[in-house]
Amino acid sequence: MRRDVWTLEAEWPVGAGRVIAYGHWGTPVLFFPAEGGSASDLENRGIVHALAEPIDAGRLKLYAVDSIDHSTWSDHSVCLEERARRHEGYHAWITDRVAPAIHGDCGGRVAITTAGPSLGAFHAVNTALRRADLFPRVLGMSGNYDPTSWNGWGERGDALYFNAPFMYLEHMQGDHLDWLRRSVFVQLCVGRGAWEENPTRALPSTLSLGALLRARGIPHAVDVWGEDTPHDWPSWARMAAKHLGEAAY
């Protein structure tokens, strides 16, 4: 399997981040790691192995990125609004540096799928909903999509609002909502096993987001797995194999 490593510079708080590309051709998938993770987690935790067949066959190309959660959402020493402000630097790195690098690697401006587990699911879904022009499909696995539930103390302003799907989807209307309905498909997955209910709140958050997407008329699907599916990497490898591997073309 072809494996390439890039380092892409960015403004603070990213500084520089890695992208690891797996494969030679196929539908591009930008994959975020779980909370605080790195691009190499996908290889070390079984995701690359689970998708090896479509990657080797040229139906799928995987792009794994580093997180900077320790400086943003996971830094509980600063208020929630400041965490969201810092996250904007990461969002800009993804849209302004990573996406163009993927387009260059693929030979043109192609549609990119986003995917991720746990906090990576939040990144994948939030990124796609904000920039469906770049990322029209998304797979969110075992995500909690409500930043206000992450030890969310302090002031709340525009930076948080535009990174909180429950907030901006609830109030979205007019041409922007119509455009999003035409532009994106959101696939959510979650299990009923250990840690999906507590402490992560992934199960209720996924079901609530699915209900909100349905109410807003945004194309989506919710795939709830059984009690044999805990909040852990082996579960996400199986979910990825189903929703990315089997769907690759």
N, C-alpha and C positions, 0 to 999 in steps of 0.2 A: 504494500500500500504506500502510495506517495505521501510524504509528510514534509511540509514546509513551515518554517517558523519566521514570522515577521515581528519587528518591533516598531510600533507607530507612536510618534511623539504627540504630545498634547499639552494644553495648559494645565495648571494646577486645578484640581487636586489629582489629576491622572498622572501627569508628568510624562510617563511612557508606559505603554501596555503591550502585552504580547497577543498575537493572533497565531494560532496553530491551525494550518489548513491540512485536511485529510482528503485524499482522492485527487483525481485528475480531471474529472468532468461531472456534470450532473446538476440537479436542482440545488442551489446553494442554501445552506441552513446555518444561520448565525446562532451559536449555542452558548448561553450564559451558564456559568457554574452555580452551585448552591452558595449560600451565604459565606462571604469571605474567601471564596475559592479562587482557583487559578485555571488558566487555560489547560494545563496538563491534567486536571482532574478528570476530564472526559475520557482520557486514555487510561488513567490509573484506576478509574471507578467502573469501567465496563461499558460505557456508552459507545465508544469507538468499536469495540468488539461486537456489540449488539447490532451495529449498523454496517459491519464489515462487508456483507454480501452486496448491498446496493452501492456502497462506496467503491468496491473493487470492480463492480459491473459498470461504473460510470453513470449511474442513475442519480447519485447523491454526492454532493461535496460538502463536507462539514468544516465550519470555521469556529473554533473555540476561542473564547476571549477571557482575559483576566477580569476579575472584579476589583473594585476599590471600596467594597462595603465598609471596611474598617474606618474609612475616612468620611463615609456618608451615613447611610441608614443605620449602621451598627454602632456608630459613635454616640452613645447615650449621654455623653458628657455635655453635648450641645443640644439646643432646643430643636424641635422637629422641623421648624421652618429653615433653620440653618443647615440641617442635614439635607433638606430638599434643595437648597441653593447650591450646596456642594455637588449634589447629584447632577445638576444641570451641566457641570463640566464633563461628567462621564457620558451623559446623553449626547453632548456635542461631539465628544470623541467618537462615539458609535456612529452618529449620522454624518459627521464631516470628515472623518478619517477612515474608519473601518468600512463603512458601506462603499465609498469610492474605491478602496483597495480591493474589495470583493468584486466590484464591477470591472476593475482593470484585470483581475485574474480570470474573470469569466468572459472577457472579450466584449463587454458592453453593459449597458444599464439593464440588468435583468432583475426580475422580482426575487427578493430574498425572504425566505421564511425565517422567523425567529423561534427559538425554543429554549426551555430551561426548567429546572426543578427548584422547588422551595423558593427562596428569595430570587433565584434566577428566573422562576416563572413570572414573578412580578415584573422583573426587568423586561422579559420577552413580551408580555402582554401590554405593559405600559408603552414600550417602544413602538409596538405595532399600532396601537390605538392612536398614538400621537403622530406617527409618520407612516400611515398606511400607503402613502405614495411610494415609499421605499420597501416596506415590509407588509405585504398584503395578507400574509398567512402567519399564524402563530400557534404554537403548541405550548401551553402552560401546564406543568405537572406539579401537583401538590403545593399550589401557591396560596399564600395569604396576600390578598390584593388591597388591603387597607392599611396604609402606613400609620394611621392614627392609633392603631392597636399595638405598635411596636415601641412601647415605653414612650408614648408620644406626648411629652410635656412641653410647655412653653407656647409661644406665640404661633399663630397659624396665618399664613398669608398666601400670596399668589404662587410662590414657588411650590408650596405643598399642594395647593389646589390643582395645579396643572400636572402633578405627579400622583394624584389620587383618583384612580378610575371611578370609584363610587361617587366622588364629588362631580367630576367634569362630565361623566356620562349622564348623570341625573339631570344636569342643567343644559346639556347640549341640545340645540334646536336648529331649525332652519336649514340653510344650504349645507352647513358643515355636517349636520347629522345625516342629511340625505347623501352627501358624498361618502361618509363613513359606511353607511349601509351598502353602498355600491362597491366599496373598495377593500373591505377586510373580511376575513373569516377567522374566527377565534375557536380553537379546539382546546377545551379544558379537560384535564384528567385528574383524578384523585382517588385514593383508596379509602377503605373503612378500617384499615389495620392500625397498628400501634403508631402513636404520635401524629396521626392525621387529624384527630379531634383536639387533643391536648398534648403538649402545650402549643402546638403550631397554629391551631385553628384553621388549618388548610381545608378541611372538609366543609365546615359551614361557610367559609369565605368563598370557596369555589361554587357552592350551590347558590349563594347570594349573588355572586357576579353573573352566573348563568341566568338567574331570574331577571336581573337588571338588563342584560343584553337582550333577553327575550322581550321585555317590556319596551325597550327602545328600538326593536326591530332590526338589530344588528345580527347578521348571520353568524351562527355559532353552533357548537355541540358540546355536551357535557357527558363524559364517560366516567362513571363511578365504578371502581373496582371493589373487590370484596374484602373481607376481614383478613385474608391472606396477603394483603398488599399494604405494608407499612410505609412510613415516611422515610425512605432510604434508597440508596443508589440501585440496588438490584430491582426494585420496583420501577424506578425511572428508566432503567435499561429496557425492561419489558414494554413499558409504555412507548418509549421512543421507537423500538422495533416495530410496534404495531402502527403507530400514527405517522412515523417518518419513513421507516424502512418499507413497509408494505405499500405506502402511498407514493413512493418515489417513482418517477417516470422519466 
